[in-house]
Amino acid sequence: MKSLLAIFDRLLQVRQNLIRVRTLRTVWWFAMRVRARAWAAGGRVTFHGRAFGTQIRGVRIRVRRGARVHLFLGEWVALERGTELVLGTGTLYLDGAVKLGPRCVLEVDEGGALVVSSGARVGVGCVLSAVGRDVEIRPEAVVGDYAVVGIGGEGPVVVGARARVGPRAVLEGGARVADAAPVPAHTAASGRVGRAPAGPRARGRAPEVSVVVSSKNRAEYLPRLFDALARQRFPARRFELVLVDDGSTDDSPAVLRELASAAPFEVRV
């Protein structure tokens, strides 16, 4: 029995080594293609990644003149045939286990950042555009076929974790889809869409972690605080924010009410 297990373990190691060699060859050729196009356009590409298991098939690459690109590929990323990367000055970050359907267009320019987080799925023919704005597709979100994200409007675009964007939907600048919220097919959105699942108190459970923050006359910084807490990986349903307002005389109370009503975690002031 032990010998059979040893043989099986050895076969697994051989398989992993073959995947690693194939991946390194694929990613090396891809990186050389991107750098060659950047050189021809008078630009520069900084390439990073832990690209074990990554699959790249028939991807078209366009690099704009004078581009300065930061490109990251995580593990088990799949780029299907016909996908087009339009790279200007900015950041393209594809985290682990991201899958992009055929004929997608990913565009980065004017200092924008396009982040597709781990486990996200992007359907056939989608357009993700981070030109002069940040676009973030959070973990395990699904963007339906032929959806358009980041075209028009102003401000960053966020698709929450486990959110579902329907086929041919349009998310303009400023759109923010809550965690696990659906966006109906063939609709356009430019503001907040949906609400995150109820926090732990609404379910009758106490939060596991309390984040305590004191503030006085810091209304302009409060949105950054809420956004940072919403971005971290610890599940929102398992913690709360306790904010101590030390007699603020600015717009802090009104800002807090607005932020608390849309936060994916519980807020106590």
ChimeraX attribute file (.defattr): number of C-alpha atoms within 10 A of each C-alpha:
attribute: neighborCount
match mode: 1-to-1
recipient: residues
	/A:1	6
	/A:2	7
	/A:3	8
	/A:4	9
	/A:5	10
	/A:6	11
	/A:7	12
	/A:8	12
	/A:9	12
	/A:10	12
	/A:11	12
	/A:12	12
	/A:13	12
	/A:14	12
	/A:15	12
	/A:16	14
	/A:17	12
	/A:18	13
	/A:19	15
	/A:20	16
	/A:21	13
	/A:22	16
	/A:23	20
	/A:24	17
	/A:25	12
	/A:26	17
	/A:27	20
	/A:28	11
	/A:29	13
	/A:30	16
	/A:31	16
	/A:32	12
	/A:33	14
	/A:34	23
	/A:35	19
	/A:36	16
	/A:37	18
	/A:38	24
	/A:39	16
	/A:40	14
	/A:41	15
	/A:42	14
	/A:43	20
	/A:44	22
	/A:45	23
	/A:46	13
	/A:47	15
	/A:48	13
	/A:49	15
	/A:50	16
	/A:51	20
	/A:52	20
	/A:53	23
	/A:54	24
	/A:55	17
	/A:56	17
	/A:57	14
	/A:58	13
	/A:59	16
	/A:60	15
	/A:61	17
	/A:62	15
	/A:63	28
	/A:64	20
	/A:65	17
	/A:66	15
	/A:67	22
	/A:68	22
	/A:69	26
	/A:70	19
	/A:71	19
	/A:72	17
	/A:73	22
	/A:74	21
	/A:75	19
	/A:76	20
	/A:77	23
	/A:78	21
	/A:79	21
	/A:80	19
	/A:81	16
	/A:82	17
	/A:83	24
	/A:84	21
	/A:85	19
	/A:86	16
	/A:87	29
	/A:88	28
	/A:89	24
	/A:90	24
	/A:91	25
	/A:92	26
	/A:93	18
	/A:94	25
	/A:95	24
	/A:96	24
	/A:97	22
	/A:98	24
	/A:99	23
	/A:100	25
	/A:101	22
	/A:102	21
	/A:103	21
	/A:104	26
	/A:105	20
	/A:106	20
	/A:107	24
	/A:108	29
	/A:109	24
	/A:110	16
	/A:111	17
	/A:112	21
	/A:113	25
	/A:114	26
	/A:115	20
	/A:116	27
	/A:117	21
	/A:118	22
	/A:119	21
	/A:120	23
	/A:121	23
	/A:122	24
	/A:123	21
	/A:124	21
	/A:125	21
	/A:126	25
	/A:127	24
	/A:128	26
	/A:129	26
	/A:130	30
	/A:131	22
	/A:132	18
	/A:133	22
	/A:134	22
	/A:135	28
	/A:136	21
	/A:137	28
	/A:138	22
	/A:139	23
	/A:140	21
	/A:141	25
	/A:142	24
	/A:143	29
	/A:144	23
	/A:145	21
	/A:146	21
	/A:147	25
	/A:148	23
	/A:149	29
	/A:150	29
	/A:151	17
	/A:152	14
	/A:153	15
	/A:154	14
	/A:155	18
	/A:156	19
	/A:157	28
	/A:158	23
	/A:159	28
	/A:160	26
	/A:161	23
	/A:162	20
	/A:163	24
	/A:164	23
	/A:165	29
	/A:166	20
	/A:167	20
	/A:168	20
	/A:169	22
	/A:170	25
	/A:171	28
	/A:172	22
	/A:173	24
	/A:174	21
	/A:175	24
	/A:176	22
	/A:177	27
	/A:178	24
	/A:179	25
	/A:180	20
	/A:181	20
	/A:182	18
	/A:183	24
	/A:184	16
	/A:185	16
	/A:186	13
	/A:187	14
	/A:188	17
	/A:189	19
	/A:190	19
	/A:191	16
	/A:192	14
	/A:193	19
	/A:194	16
	/A:195	16
	/A:196	20
	/A:197	17
	/A:198	14
	/A:199	21
	/A:200	18
	/A:201	15
	/A:202	11
	/A:203	10
	/A:204	8
	/A:205	11
	/A:206	15
	/A:207	17
	/A:208	10
	/A:209	12
	/A:210	16
	/A:211	11
	/A:212	12
	/A:213	12
	/A:214	11
	/A:215	15
	/A:216	13
	/A:217	16
	/A:218	16
	/A:219	18
	/A:220	12
	/A:221	11
	/A:222	16
	/A:223	15
	/A:224	11
	/A:225	11
	/A:226	19
	/A:227	12
	/A:228	10
	/A:229	19
	/A:230	17
	/A:231	13
	/A:232	9
	/A:233	8
	/A:234	11
	/A:235	11
	/A:236	22
	/A:237	22
	/A:238	17
	/A:239	22
	/A:240	23
	/A:241	20
	/A:242	15
	/A:243	16
	/A:244	13
	/A:245	17
	/A:246	10
	/A:247	11
	/A:248	13
	/A:249	12
	/A:250	13
	/A:251	12
	/A:252	20
	/A:253	16
	/A:254	11
	/A:255	15
	/A:256	19
	/A:257	12
	/A:258	12
	/A:259	16
	/A:260	17
	/A:261	12
	/A:262	16
	/A:263	21
	/A:264	24
	/A:265	24
	/A:266	22
	/A:267	20
	/A:268	12
	/A:269	14
